[in-house]
Amino acid sequence: MKVIALGDSLIYGFGDPEGGGWVDRLRRQWMQSEGPILYNLGVRGDTVRHISQRLENEFRHRGELRHQVPDQIILSVGVNDSARLGRPDGRNMTPFPEFQTRMADLLDRASQLCPVTFVGMVPVDGTKMPFLDAFFFNNEDQHLYNEATRLACQERQIPFLDLFDAWRQRGEAWCQSQMSKDGLHPNSQGYQMLLADILDWQALQILG
């Protein structure tokens, strides 16, 4: 079985110099157990528009052998779309109505290629903003974008792992302890927790 993980920096694993993020940690684990082949196709800063643009090309070129294609797509995107530009009350990177439309289109197109699962975003530490002196992230906007994604997945019967709510239920102090100094990306401990949450997810257990 071949699986592609397609998304932003949460897929890429930025902030985890020890393990390379949850995807690479899982890739090594699957290699040891002769499980699925897993490709990390995360790009920092990607929005739903970027993922949509490279979806089919990435999919068509990860089959390894001629006429083969991957068996599963893991998607994870949305946090960059929620960013406020320039100031805390600036416009969102992707206006919410546009995000809803683009996410629905992405899920529909991905589902036509092969089975899809979706890993949601994790909370940010708003006290560390702005990110790169330009982008303001906050949990209120994240909740809105995360919920829209969850509902879009639910409508299409796509398994959705709601990490945002799961992490927030553990408390603000706990969440902050799992984040890098930038307040946006998990640290190595955070990615290890991410992997633990994902391994407990029935939708992924079926793959491994």
N, C-alpha and C positions, 0 to 999 in steps of 0.2 A: 504494500500500500504506500502511495505517495501523497503527502499532505503539504500544502503551501500555507504559510502564515503571512498574511498580507495586511499591512497597516502602517502605523506611524512609529514614533520612538518607543512606545510601549512594546511593540513587536521587535524593533531593532535591539532594545535592551540598554538604551543610554542610561548611564548612572550606575551600572553594575560592572566595575572593572574586575570583579572576582569571577563571576559566572557568565557574564555576557547577556544577562536578561533571562526571563523565564523560557523563551523559545529555545535558546541555545542550551539551557540547562535540560530542558525536555528532550532536545535533539540528542544530546549525549546519553541520556538515560535510555532512550529508545534504541540507540546504536548498540549499547551494551546488552540489551535484551533481544536484539534482532527484531525490533518492532518496526513501525512505519518509518519511511524516509521523510524527513521534515526539512523543508526549505524556509529559511528566514528571509522574507521579502519586505522587511520594515524599512521605511525611509523617514528620517526626522523631519518634522514640520508638515508632513502630508495631511491634507484634508480629504473629505469625502470626494471632492472633485478630482484630486490627484489619483486617489485609489481607483476611481471609476475609469479614468483615462488609461491606466496601465493594467487594469484587471485582465482583459482577455489576452493581451500580449504575454504577460507573466504566466498566465495559465497555459497557454499553448506551447510555451518553451520550457516547461518543467516536467515533461513526460519521460525524458531521458532517451527513450527509444522511439523510432519513427512511428507515427500514428497513435502513440500513447499520450495520455493526459493525466493529470493528478486525479486522485480519488476523492479528495476532500479539500475544502477551502476554510481556513480559519480567518475571519475578519476581525479587525480591531482598529477603529478610527472614530473621531468625533471631538476629542478634546481640543484640537487646534481650531476646529470650526467655531468653538464657543468663545475663543479669545476676544477680548475687547482691545481695540487698536488705539494706541497713543495715550489713552487715559482710562481711568476706571469706568467711566460712563460712555466711552467711545462705542462706535458701532462694532458689532460682532464680525469676526473674520468672514464667516458665512452667515448672512441673515437667516433667522430661524425658519421662515417659510421656505426659503431656497434649500436649506439643509434638509427639511422634511422631504421635499421633492427629490433631491439628489440621493438621499439615503434610500428611499423607496425604489428608485431606479437601479441603484447599485445592488440592492438585495434581489430584485427581480432578475437582473442580468446574471448575477453570480449563481443564483439557484438554477438557471437554465444550463449552466456548465456542469455542475456536480453538487452533491450535498454540501451545505454551508452551516457553520457554527459561528457565533459571534461572542467575542470577549469584550465586555464593557470597560469603560475607563475607571481609573481610581481617583479619589478626591485629591485636590491640590491643597497646598498651604498658602492661603491668600495673603498672609502676613509677609511672605517673601517676594511679593510682586513689586515692580514689574519684572517679567522675564525678558532678558536681553534689552532692558531699558525701553521696551516698546510694547510688550504684550501683557495685558492684565487678565489673569484667569481668576475666576471665583466659583465657589461651589453652587451658588444659586443658578448661574447659567449652565453649569455642568449638569445639574439635576434636570433642567429643562431638556437639554440635548440628549442626555442619557435616557430619559423617559420616552422621548420621541423614538429613539432607536429601539428601545425595549418593545414598545407597542408595535412598531413596524415589523420587528422580528416575530412577535406573537401572531400578528395577522397572517404571516406566511409560514407559520409553524417551524421557524428557524430557532434552534436552541440558543438562548441568550444567557450569558453569565453576568449577573448584576453585581459586579465588584464594588461599584460606587456605594450602593446601599449597605452591602455586607461590611465594607471597611468602615463606613461612618458609624455603624452600629457598635463598633468596637471602641469608639470614643475618639475625641479630637487629639488628645495627647498620644494615643496609640498610633493614629494615622501620621502625625508629625514625626514620630520616631521611625517610621518606615520610609520617609522621604529624604531625597538628597537636599543639599544646601540651597538648590535653586527653587525648591518648593513645588516643582512640577513633575520631576521624575522620581520613581522609587530608588532607594539605595540598594545595596546588595542584599541586605536583610529583607527589604521590601519585595524584591524580586523573588527571593526564596519563599516568602509568604504567598506571593502571587502564584508561584508554581504549586504550592501546597493546595491552595484554593482550586486551582484548575485541575489538579489530579483528583480532587474529590468530586469533580463535576461529572455526572453520569455521561453527558454527551461526549466527553473526551475519553472516558474509560472504555467506551465501545471501540475507539480507535486503537488504543494501546493494548 
